[in-house]
């Protein structure tokens, strides 16, 4: 497991300390969880559970049908 050094301003360090304490985690675990969350590449379950939640939302084909045809681009 790697170790890193962070340089934080006093106010930010105090807020980190308070947040970790409120979450009942060490500062290291709190920061590691935050990094893992930010680097996660999948949609959270709360987002994927919304699929189909709006029954009156038109399908993508219906939305695109109203757009018409694309115009040709200039050749380079």
PyMOL Python script that loads the backbone (N, CA, C, O; Angstrom):
from pymol import cmd

cmd.read_pdbstr("""\
ATOM      1  N   UNK A   1       0.855  -1.168   0.000  1.00  0.00           N
ATOM      2  CA  UNK A   1       0.000   0.000   0.000  1.00  0.00           C
ATOM      3  C   UNK A   1       0.906   1.237   0.000  1.00  0.00           C
ATOM      4  O   UNK A   1       1.864   1.314   0.769  1.00  0.00           O
ATOM      5  N   UNK A   2       0.597   2.182  -0.854  1.00  0.00           N
ATOM      6  CA  UNK A   2       1.407   3.393  -0.976  1.00  0.00           C
ATOM      7  C   UNK A   2       1.066   4.394   0.114  1.00  0.00           C
ATOM      8  O   UNK A   2      -0.038   4.404   0.659  1.00  0.00           O
ATOM      9  N   UNK A   3       2.042   5.230   0.412  1.00  0.00           N
ATOM     10  CA  UNK A   3       1.833   6.345   1.322  1.00  0.00           C
ATOM     11  C   UNK A   3       2.074   7.634   0.548  1.00  0.00           C
ATOM     12  O   UNK A   3       2.954   7.698  -0.311  1.00  0.00           O
ATOM     13  N   UNK A   4       1.294   8.647   0.856  1.00  0.00           N
ATOM     14  CA  UNK A   4       1.479   9.948   0.220  1.00  0.00           C
ATOM     15  C   UNK A   4       1.513  11.022   1.297  1.00  0.00           C
ATOM     16  O   UNK A   4       1.062  10.808   2.423  1.00  0.00           O
ATOM     17  N   UNK A   5       2.046  12.158   0.942  1.00  0.00           N
ATOM     18  CA  UNK A   5       2.075  13.303   1.845  1.00  0.00           C
ATOM     19  C   UNK A   5       1.211  14.397   1.241  1.00  0.00           C
ATOM     20  O   UNK A   5       1.359  14.729   0.065  1.00  0.00           O
ATOM     21  N   UNK A   6       0.317  14.954   2.032  1.00  0.00           N
ATOM     22  CA  UNK A   6      -0.534  16.052   1.596  1.00  0.00           C
ATOM     23  C   UNK A   6      -0.178  17.296   2.393  1.00  0.00           C
ATOM     24  O   UNK A   6       0.029  17.241   3.605  1.00  0.00           O
ATOM     25  N   UNK A   7      -0.113  18.407   1.696  1.00  0.00           N
ATOM     26  CA  UNK A   7       0.095  19.692   2.362  1.00  0.00           C
ATOM     27  C   UNK A   7      -1.218  20.462   2.282  1.00  0.00           C
ATOM     28  O   UNK A   7      -1.676  20.813   1.194  1.00  0.00           O
ATOM     29  N   UNK A   8      -1.813  20.718   3.430  1.00  0.00           N
ATOM     30  CA  UNK A   8      -3.108  21.375   3.500  1.00  0.00           C
ATOM     31  C   UNK A   8      -3.001  22.661   4.311  1.00  0.00           C
ATOM     32  O   UNK A   8      -2.231  22.744   5.267  1.00  0.00           O
ATOM     33  N   UNK A   9      -3.778  23.655   3.918  1.00  0.00           N
ATOM     34  CA  UNK A   9      -3.898  24.858   4.734  1.00  0.00           C
ATOM     35  C   UNK A   9      -4.580  24.476   6.046  1.00  0.00           C
ATOM     36  O   UNK A   9      -5.311  23.487   6.114  1.00  0.00           O
ATOM     37  N   UNK A  10      -4.334  25.262   7.073  1.00  0.00           N
ATOM     38  CA  UNK A  10      -4.848  24.936   8.403  1.00  0.00           C
ATOM     39  C   UNK A  10      -6.362  24.744   8.422  1.00  0.00           C
ATOM     40  O   UNK A  10      -6.863  23.805   9.042  1.00  0.00           O
ATOM     41  N   UNK A  11      -7.093  25.633   7.742  1.00  0.00           N
ATOM     42  CA  UNK A  11      -8.552  25.543   7.723  1.00  0.00           C
ATOM     43  C   UNK A  11      -9.011  24.252   7.050  1.00  0.00           C
ATOM     44  O   UNK A  11      -9.924  23.584   7.536  1.00  0.00           O
ATOM     45  N   UNK A  12      -8.385  23.908   5.947  1.00  0.00           N
ATOM     46  CA  UNK A  12      -8.758  22.693   5.220  1.00  0.00           C
ATOM     47  C   UNK A  12      -8.424  21.453   6.036  1.00  0.00           C
ATOM     48  O   UNK A  12      -9.186  20.486   6.041  1.00  0.00           O
ATOM     49  N   UNK A  13      -7.297  21.477   6.721  1.00  0.00           N
ATOM     50  CA  UNK A  13      -6.919  20.346   7.563  1.00  0.00           C
ATOM     51  C   UNK A  13      -7.912  20.164   8.711  1.00  0.00           C
ATOM     52  O   UNK A  13      -8.255  19.035   9.060  1.00  0.00           O
ATOM     53  N   UNK A  14      -8.369  21.259   9.291  1.00  0.00           N
ATOM     54  CA  UNK A  14      -9.353  21.182  10.377  1.00  0.00           C
ATOM     55  C   UNK A  14     -10.674  20.618   9.864  1.00  0.00           C
ATOM     56  O   UNK A  14     -11.324  19.824  10.544  1.00  0.00           O
ATOM     57  N   UNK A  15     -11.060  21.031   8.672  1.00  0.00           N
ATOM     58  CA  UNK A  15     -12.314  20.512   8.096  1.00  0.00           C
ATOM     59  C   UNK A  15     -12.190  19.030   7.766  1.00  0.00           C
ATOM     60  O   UNK A  15     -13.139  18.273   7.964  1.00  0.00           O
ATOM     61  N   UNK A  16     -11.028  18.606   7.263  1.00  0.00           N
ATOM     62  CA  UNK A  16     -10.776  17.179   7.005  1.00  0.00           C
ATOM     63  C   UNK A  16     -10.870  16.390   8.294  1.00  0.00           C
ATOM     64  O   UNK A  16     -11.527  15.351   8.352  1.00  0.00           O
ATOM     65  N   UNK A  17     -10.209  16.890   9.330  1.00  0.00           N
ATOM     66  CA  UNK A  17     -10.216  16.209  10.635  1.00  0.00           C
ATOM     67  C   UNK A  17     -11.655  16.063  11.158  1.00  0.00           C
ATOM     68  O   UNK A  17     -12.029  15.001  11.655  1.00  0.00           O
ATOM     69  N   UNK A  18     -12.454  17.124  11.045  1.00  0.00           N
ATOM     70  CA  UNK A  18     -13.838  17.092  11.520  1.00  0.00           C
ATOM     71  C   UNK A  18     -14.694  16.133  10.690  1.00  0.00           C
ATOM     72  O   UNK A  18     -15.509  15.391  11.238  1.00  0.00           O
ATOM     73  N   UNK A  19     -14.507  16.151   9.382  1.00  0.00           N
ATOM     74  CA  UNK A  19     -15.289  15.256   8.511  1.00  0.00           C
ATOM     75  C   UNK A  19     -14.958  13.796   8.783  1.00  0.00           C
ATOM     76  O   UNK A  19     -15.857  12.957   8.841  1.00  0.00           O
ATOM     77  N   UNK A  20     -13.679  13.485   8.950  1.00  0.00           N
ATOM     78  CA  UNK A  20     -13.275  12.110   9.239  1.00  0.00           C
ATOM     79  C   UNK A  20     -13.832  11.658  10.588  1.00  0.00           C
ATOM     80  O   UNK A  20     -14.307  10.530  10.726  1.00  0.00           O
ATOM     81  N   UNK A  21     -13.771  12.542  11.573  1.00  0.00           N
ATOM     82  CA  UNK A  21     -14.308  12.205  12.898  1.00  0.00           C
ATOM     83  C   UNK A  21     -15.811  11.973  12.829  1.00  0.00           C
ATOM     84  O   UNK A  21     -16.322  11.034  13.440  1.00  0.00           O
ATOM     85  N   UNK A  22     -16.536  12.834  12.080  1.00  0.00           N
ATOM     86  CA  UNK A  22     -17.989  12.680  11.948  1.00  0.00           C
ATOM     87  C   UNK A  22     -18.352  11.372  11.252  1.00  0.00           C
ATOM     88  O   UNK A  22     -19.390  10.776  11.539  1.00  0.00           O
ATOM     89  N   UNK A  23     -17.493  10.929  10.339  1.00  0.00           N
ATOM     90  CA  UNK A  23     -17.746   9.671   9.620  1.00  0.00           C
ATOM     91  C   UNK A  23     -17.194   8.467  10.384  1.00  0.00           C
ATOM     92  O   UNK A  23     -17.310   7.329   9.929  1.00  0.00           O
ATOM     93  N   UNK A  24     -16.593   8.728  11.551  1.00  0.00           N
ATOM     94  CA  UNK A  24     -15.990   7.678  12.378  1.00  0.00           C
ATOM     95  C   UNK A  24     -14.913   6.912  11.595  1.00  0.00           C
ATOM     96  O   UNK A  24     -14.825   5.686  11.670  1.00  0.00           O
ATOM     97  N   UNK A  25     -14.097   7.663  10.845  1.00  0.00           N
ATOM     98  CA  UNK A  25     -13.018   7.087  10.052  1.00  0.00           C
ATOM     99  C   UNK A  25     -11.707   7.786  10.392  1.00  0.00           C
ATOM    100  O   UNK A  25     -11.695   8.907  10.900  1.00  0.00           O
ATOM    101  N   UNK A  26     -10.619   7.108  10.106  1.00  0.00           N
ATOM    102  CA  UNK A  26      -9.333   7.790  10.201  1.00  0.00           C
ATOM    103  C   UNK A  26      -9.253   8.802   9.064  1.00  0.00           C
ATOM    104  O   UNK A  26      -9.970   8.694   8.070  1.00  0.00           O
ATOM    105  N   UNK A  27      -8.379   9.776   9.222  1.00  0.00           N
ATOM    106  CA  UNK A  27      -8.210  10.764   8.144  1.00  0.00           C
ATOM    107  C   UNK A  27      -7.728  10.078   6.873  1.00  0.00           C
ATOM    108  O   UNK A  27      -8.154  10.432   5.774  1.00  0.00           O
ATOM    109  N   UNK A  28      -6.856   9.115   7.018  1.00  0.00           N
ATOM    110  CA  UNK A  28      -6.328   8.390   5.869  1.00  0.00           C
ATOM    111  C   UNK A  28      -7.446   7.646   5.125  1.00  0.00           C
ATOM    112  O   UNK A  28      -7.524   7.700   3.898  1.00  0.00           O
ATOM    113  N   UNK A  29      -8.302   6.958   5.871  1.00  0.00           N
ATOM    114  CA  UNK A  29      -9.396   6.195   5.249  1.00  0.00           C
ATOM    115  C   UNK A  29     -10.395   7.151   4.610  1.00  0.00           C
ATOM    116  O   UNK A  29     -10.927   6.858   3.539  1.00  0.00           O
ATOM    117  N   UNK A  30     -10.656   8.281   5.245  1.00  0.00           N
ATOM    118  CA  UNK A  30     -11.601   9.254   4.701  1.00  0.00           C
ATOM    119  C   UNK A  30     -11.104   9.787   3.365  1.00  0.00           C
ATOM    120  O   UNK A  30     -11.868   9.868   2.404  1.00  0.00           O
ATOM    121  N   UNK A  31      -9.822  10.152   3.302  1.00  0.00           N
ATOM    122  CA  UNK A  31      -9.238  10.654   2.054  1.00  0.00           C
ATOM    123  C   UNK A  31      -9.215   9.544   1.003  1.00  0.00           C
ATOM    124  O   UNK A  31      -9.532   9.793  -0.160  1.00  0.00           O
ATOM    125  N   UNK A  32      -8.846   8.326   1.397  1.00  0.00           N
ATOM    126  CA  UNK A  32      -8.818   7.207   0.449  1.00  0.00           C
ATOM    127  C   UNK A  32     -10.212   6.950  -0.125  1.00  0.00           C
ATOM    128  O   UNK A  32     -10.342   6.688  -1.321  1.00  0.00           O
ATOM    129  N   UNK A  33     -11.246   7.019   0.698  1.00  0.00           N
ATOM    130  CA  UNK A  33     -12.618   6.836   0.216  1.00  0.00           C
ATOM    131  C   UNK A  33     -13.004   7.927  -0.774  1.00  0.00           C
ATOM    132  O   UNK A  33     -13.646   7.653  -1.788  1.00  0.00           O
ATOM    133  N   UNK A  34     -12.617   9.151  -0.482  1.00  0.00           N
ATOM    134  CA  UNK A  34     -12.914  10.272  -1.368  1.00  0.00           C
ATOM    135  C   UNK A  34     -12.226  10.090  -2.719  1.00  0.00           C
ATOM    136  O   UNK A  34     -12.838  10.319  -3.762  1.00  0.00           O
ATOM    137  N   UNK A  35     -10.967   9.683  -2.707  1.00  0.00           N
ATOM    138  CA  UNK A  35     -10.236   9.452  -3.954  1.00  0.00           C
ATOM    139  C   UNK A  35     -10.884   8.326  -4.742  1.00  0.00           C
ATOM    140  O   UNK A  35     -11.076   8.449  -5.952  1.00  0.00           O
ATOM    141  N   UNK A  36     -11.223   7.230  -4.072  1.00  0.00           N
ATOM    142  CA  UNK A  36     -11.871   6.101  -4.753  1.00  0.00           C
ATOM    143  C   UNK A  36     -13.194   6.530  -5.374  1.00  0.00           C
ATOM    144  O   UNK A  36     -13.516   6.124  -6.491  1.00  0.00           O
ATOM    145  N   UNK A  37     -13.960   7.348  -4.659  1.00  0.00           N
ATOM    146  CA  UNK A  37     -15.241   7.829  -5.170  1.00  0.00           C
ATOM    147  C   UNK A  37     -15.045   8.688  -6.419  1.00  0.00           C
ATOM    148  O   UNK A  37     -15.789   8.554  -7.391  1.00  0.00           O
ATOM    149  N   UNK A  38     -14.058   9.558  -6.393  1.00  0.00           N
ATOM    150  CA  UNK A  38     -13.813  10.459  -7.519  1.00  0.00           C
ATOM    151  C   UNK A  38     -13.259   9.723  -8.733  1.00  0.00           C
ATOM    152  O   UNK A  38     -13.458  10.172  -9.861  1.00  0.00           O
ATOM    153  N   UNK A  39     -12.574   8.615  -8.531  1.00  0.00           N
ATOM    154  CA  UNK A  39     -11.968   7.873  -9.627  1.00  0.00           C
ATOM    155  C   UNK A  39     -12.836   6.730 -10.128  1.00  0.00           C
ATOM    156  O   UNK A  39     -12.455   6.031 -11.066  1.00  0.00           O
ATOM    157  N   UNK A  40     -13.976   6.535  -9.526  1.00  0.00           N
ATOM    158  CA  UNK A  40     -14.889   5.466  -9.912  1.00  0.00           C
ATOM    159  C   UNK A  40     -15.500   5.784 -11.274  1.00  0.00           C
ATOM    160  O   UNK A  40     -15.958   6.905 -11.492  1.00  0.00           O
ATOM    161  N   UNK A  41     -15.515   4.824 -12.187  1.00  0.00           N
ATOM    162  CA  UNK A  41     -15.958   5.086 -13.548  1.00  0.00           C
ATOM    163  C   UNK A  41     -17.345   4.538 -13.875  1.00  0.00           C
ATOM    164  O   UNK A  41     -17.757   4.576 -15.034  1.00  0.00           O
ATOM    165  N   UNK A  42     -18.051   4.045 -12.911  1.00  0.00           N
ATOM    166  CA  UNK A  42     -19.398   3.530 -13.152  1.00  0.00           C
ATOM    167  C   UNK A  42     -20.423   4.474 -12.541  1.00  0.00           C
ATOM    168  O   UNK A  42     -20.136   5.197 -11.587  1.00  0.00           O
ATOM    169  N   UNK A  43     -21.625   4.453 -13.112  1.00  0.00           N
ATOM    170  CA  UNK A  43     -22.707   5.249 -12.549  1.00  0.00           C
ATOM    171  C   UNK A  43     -23.083   4.674 -11.197  1.00  0.00           C
ATOM    172  O   UNK A  43     -23.110   3.453 -11.046  1.00  0.00           O
ATOM    173  N   UNK A  44     -23.373   5.508 -10.211  1.00  0.00           N
ATOM    174  CA  UNK A  44     -23.840   4.994  -8.922  1.00  0.00           C
ATOM    175  C   UNK A  44     -25.192   4.290  -9.076  1.00  0.00           C
ATOM    176  O   UNK A  44     -25.953   4.583  -9.998  1.00  0.00           O
ATOM    177  N   UNK A  45     -25.476   3.375  -8.177  1.00  0.00           N
ATOM    178  CA  UNK A  45     -26.728   2.621  -8.218  1.00  0.00           C
ATOM    179  C   UNK A  45     -27.934   3.552  -8.202  1.00  0.00           C
ATOM    180  O   UNK A  45     -28.944   3.260  -8.843  1.00  0.00           O
ATOM    181  N   UNK A  46     -27.846   4.664  -7.483  1.00  0.00           N
ATOM    182  CA  UNK A  46     -28.984   5.588  -7.415  1.00  0.00           C
ATOM    183  C   UNK A  46     -29.316   6.178  -8.785  1.00  0.00           C
ATOM    184  O   UNK A  46     -30.466   6.530  -9.047  1.00  0.00           O
ATOM    185  N   UNK A  47     -28.324   6.285  -9.651  1.00  0.00           N
ATOM    186  CA  UNK A  47     -28.566   6.804 -11.004  1.00  0.00           C
ATOM    187  C   UNK A  47     -29.138   5.709 -11.897  1.00  0.00           C
ATOM    188  O   UNK A  47     -30.122   5.932 -12.602  1.00  0.00           O
ATOM    189  N   UNK A  48     -28.525   4.529 -11.869  1.00  0.00           N
ATOM    190  CA  UNK A  48     -29.013   3.453 -12.737  1.00  0.00           C
ATOM    191  C   UNK A  48     -30.424   3.011 -12.354  1.00  0.00           C
ATOM    192  O   UNK A  48     -31.169   2.535 -13.210  1.00  0.00           O
ATOM    193  N   UNK A  49     -30.800   3.159 -11.103  1.00  0.00           N
ATOM    194  CA  UNK A  49     -32.150   2.811 -10.673  1.00  0.00           C
ATOM    195  C   UNK A  49     -33.202   3.747 -11.265  1.00  0.00           C
ATOM    196  O   UNK A  49     -34.388   3.418 -11.276  1.00  0.00           O
ATOM    197  N   UNK A  50     -32.779   4.901 -11.753  1.00  0.00           N
ATOM    198  CA  UNK A  50     -33.710   5.856 -12.346  1.00  0.00           C
ATOM    199  C   UNK A  50     -34.121   5.474 -13.772  1.00  0.00           C
ATOM    200  O   UNK A  50     -35.066   6.046 -14.316  1.00  0.00           O
ATOM    201  N   UNK A  51     -33.425   4.520 -14.375  1.00  0.00           N
ATOM    202  CA  UNK A  51     -33.765   4.110 -15.738  1.00  0.00           C
ATOM    203  C   UNK A  51     -35.229   3.686 -15.805  1.00  0.00           C
ATOM    204  O   UNK A  51     -35.663   2.807 -15.060  1.00  0.00           O
ATOM    205  N   UNK A  52     -35.980   4.312 -16.698  1.00  0.00           N
ATOM    206  CA  UNK A  52     -37.395   4.009 -16.854  1.00  0.00           C
ATOM    207  C   UNK A  52     -38.291   4.696 -15.839  1.00  0.00           C
ATOM    208  O   UNK A  52     -39.489   4.417 -15.787  1.00  0.00           O
ATOM    209  N   UNK A  53     -37.732   5.587 -15.033  1.00  0.00           N
ATOM    210  CA  UNK A  53     -38.513   6.240 -13.982  1.00  0.00           C
ATOM    211  C   UNK A  53     -39.509   7.250 -14.550  1.00  0.00           C
ATOM    212  O   UNK A  53     -40.481   7.595 -13.878  1.00  0.00           O
ATOM    213  N   UNK A  54     -39.286   7.732 -15.779  1.00  0.00           N
ATOM    214  CA  UNK A  54     -40.183   8.692 -16.406  1.00  0.00           C
ATOM    215  C   UNK A  54     -40.895   8.006 -17.565  1.00  0.00           C
ATOM    216  O   UNK A  54     -40.376   7.984 -18.681  1.00  0.00           O
ATOM    217  N   UNK A  55     -42.081   7.444 -17.314  1.00  0.00           N
ATOM    218  CA  UNK A  55     -42.762   6.679 -18.363  1.00  0.00           C
ATOM    219  C   UNK A  55     -43.183   7.542 -19.560  1.00  0.00           C
ATOM    220  O   UNK A  55     -43.368   7.006 -20.652  1.00  0.00           O
ATOM    221  N   UNK A  56     -43.339   8.852 -19.390  1.00  0.00           N
ATOM    222  CA  UNK A  56     -43.782   9.699 -20.493  1.00  0.00           C
ATOM    223  C   UNK A  56     -42.614  10.298 -21.277  1.00  0.00           C
ATOM    224  O   UNK A  56     -42.836  11.071 -22.209  1.00  0.00           O
ATOM    225  N   UNK A  57     -41.373   9.955 -20.915  1.00  0.00           N
ATOM    226  CA  UNK A  57     -40.210  10.457 -21.633  1.00  0.00           C
ATOM    227  C   UNK A  57     -40.109   9.733 -22.976  1.00  0.00           C
ATOM    228  O   UNK A  57     -40.084   8.503 -23.007  1.00  0.00           O
ATOM    229  N   UNK A  58     -40.050  10.475 -24.084  1.00  0.00           N
ATOM    230  CA  UNK A  58     -39.975   9.821 -25.387  1.00  0.00           C
ATOM    231  C   UNK A  58     -38.675   9.044 -25.559  1.00  0.00           C
ATOM    232  O   UNK A  58     -37.661   9.362 -24.940  1.00  0.00           O
ATOM    233  N   UNK A  59     -38.721   8.031 -26.402  1.00  0.00           N
ATOM    234  CA  UNK A  59     -37.523   7.265 -26.726  1.00  0.00           C
ATOM    235  C   UNK A  59     -36.576   8.142 -27.529  1.00  0.00           C
ATOM    236  O   UNK A  59     -36.999   9.129 -28.132  1.00  0.00           O
ATOM    237  N   UNK A  60     -35.303   7.788 -27.538  1.00  0.00           N
ATOM    238  CA  UNK A  60     -34.294   8.587 -28.216  1.00  0.00           C
ATOM    239  C   UNK A  60     -34.604   8.742 -29.711  1.00  0.00           C
ATOM    240  O   UNK A  60     -34.350   9.800 -30.286  1.00  0.00           O
ATOM    241  N   UNK A  61     -35.146   7.706 -30.336  1.00  0.00           N
ATOM    242  CA  UNK A  61     -35.472   7.781 -31.753  1.00  0.00           C
ATOM    243  C   UNK A  61     -36.519   8.855 -32.021  1.00  0.00           C
ATOM    244  O   UNK A  61     -36.432   9.576 -33.015  1.00  0.00           O
ATOM    245  N   UNK A  62     -37.508   8.964 -31.137  1.00  0.00           N
ATOM    246  CA  UNK A  62     -38.552   9.970 -31.306  1.00  0.00           C
ATOM    247  C   UNK A  62     -37.979  11.377 -31.121  1.00  0.00           C
ATOM    248  O   UNK A  62     -38.368  12.306 -31.828  1.00  0.00           O
ATOM    249  N   UNK A  63     -37.071  11.527 -30.186  1.00  0.00           N
ATOM    250  CA  UNK A  63     -36.447  12.832 -29.976  1.00  0.00           C
ATOM    251  C   UNK A  63     -35.604  13.242 -31.179  1.00  0.00           C
ATOM    252  O   UNK A  63     -35.626  14.398 -31.601  1.00  0.00           O
ATOM    253  N   UNK A  64     -34.864  12.288 -31.722  1.00  0.00           N
ATOM    254  CA  UNK A  64     -33.995  12.592 -32.862  1.00  0.00           C
ATOM    255  C   UNK A  64     -34.777  12.799 -34.144  1.00  0.00           C
ATOM    256  O   UNK A  64     -34.305  13.502 -35.038  1.00  0.00           O
ATOM    257  N   UNK A  65     -35.949  12.215 -34.263  1.00  0.00           N
ATOM    258  CA  UNK A  65     -36.743  12.345 -35.486  1.00  0.00           C
ATOM    259  C   UNK A  65     -37.148  13.795 -35.723  1.00  0.00           C
ATOM    260  O   UNK A  65     -37.321  14.210 -36.869  1.00  0.00           O
ATOM    261  N   UNK A  66     -37.299  14.564 -34.657  1.00  0.00           N
ATOM    262  CA  UNK A  66     -37.701  15.959 -34.774  1.00  0.00           C
ATOM    263  C   UNK A  66     -36.546  16.880 -35.152  1.00  0.00           C
ATOM    264  O   UNK A  66     -36.768  18.052 -35.455  1.00  0.00           O
ATOM    265  N   UNK A  67     -35.329  16.372 -35.138  1.00  0.00           N
ATOM    266  CA  UNK A  67     -34.168  17.210 -35.403  1.00  0.00           C
ATOM    267  C   UNK A  67     -33.931  17.449 -36.890  1.00  0.00           C
ATOM    268  O   UNK A  67     -33.312  18.447 -37.260  1.00  0.00           O
ATOM    269  N   UNK A  68     -34.403  16.572 -37.727  1.00  0.00           N
ATOM    270  CA  UNK A  68     -34.151  16.714 -39.160  1.00  0.00           C
ATOM    271  C   UNK A  68     -32.789  16.155 -39.530  1.00  0.00           C
ATOM    272  O   UNK A  68     -32.136  15.492 -38.724  1.00  0.00           O
ATOM    273  N   UNK A  69     -32.369  16.429 -40.752  1.00  0.00           N
ATOM    274  CA  UNK A  69     -31.099  15.907 -41.232  1.00  0.00           C
ATOM    275  C   UNK A  69     -29.965  16.866 -40.912  1.00  0.00           C
ATOM    276  O   UNK A  69     -30.158  18.079 -40.825  1.00  0.00           O
ATOM    277  N   UNK A  70     -28.798  16.305 -40.741  1.00  0.00           N
ATOM    278  CA  UNK A  70     -27.611  17.127 -40.543  1.00  0.00           C
ATOM    279  C   UNK A  70     -27.240  17.805 -41.858  1.00  0.00           C
ATOM    280  O   UNK A  70     -27.510  17.273 -42.935  1.00  0.00           O
ATOM    281  N   UNK A  71     -26.639  18.941 -41.768  1.00  0.00           N
ATOM    282  CA  UNK A  71     -26.143  19.599 -42.975  1.00  0.00           C
ATOM    283  C   UNK A  71     -24.736  19.139 -43.261  1.00  0.00           C
ATOM    284  O   UNK A  71     -24.003  18.761 -42.347  1.00  0.00           O
ATOM    285  N   UNK A  72     -24.348  19.169 -44.534  1.00  0.00           N
ATOM    286  CA  UNK A  72     -22.993  18.756 -44.906  1.00  0.00           C
ATOM    287  C   UNK A  72     -21.993  19.781 -44.398  1.00  0.00           C
ATOM    288  O   UNK A  72     -22.274  20.980 -44.371  1.00  0.00           O
ATOM    289  N   UNK A  73     -20.849  19.308 -44.003  1.00  0.00           N
ATOM    290  CA  UNK A  73     -19.784  20.190 -43.565  1.00  0.00           C
ATOM    291  C   UNK A  73     -18.904  20.585 -44.737  1.00  0.00           C
ATOM    292  O   UNK A  73     -18.854  19.900 -45.758  1.00  0.00           O
ATOM    293  N   UNK A  74     -18.222  21.689 -44.574  1.00  0.00           N
ATOM    294  CA  UNK A  74     -17.262  22.115 -45.592  1.00  0.00           C
ATOM    295  C   UNK A  74     -16.136  21.103 -45.657  1.00  0.00           C
ATOM    296  O   UNK A  74     -15.728  20.555 -44.633  1.00  0.00           O
ATOM    297  N   UNK A  75     -15.639  20.856 -46.837  1.00  0.00           N
ATOM    298  CA  UNK A  75     -14.477  19.993 -46.941  1.00  0.00           C
ATOM    299  C   UNK A  75     -13.232  20.813 -46.624  1.00  0.00           C
ATOM    300  O   UNK A  75     -13.191  22.019 -46.866  1.00  0.00           O
ATOM    301  N   UNK A  76     -12.247  20.161 -46.094  1.00  0.00           N
ATOM    302  CA  UNK A  76     -11.016  20.870 -45.717  1.00  0.00           C
ATOM    303  C   UNK A  76     -10.022  20.861 -46.835  1.00  0.00           C
ATOM    304  O   UNK A  76      -8.930  21.411 -46.694  1.00  0.00           O
TER     305      UNK A  76
END
""", "prot")
cmd.dss("prot")
cmd.show_as("cartoon", "prot")
cmd.util.cbc("prot")
cmd.orient("prot")
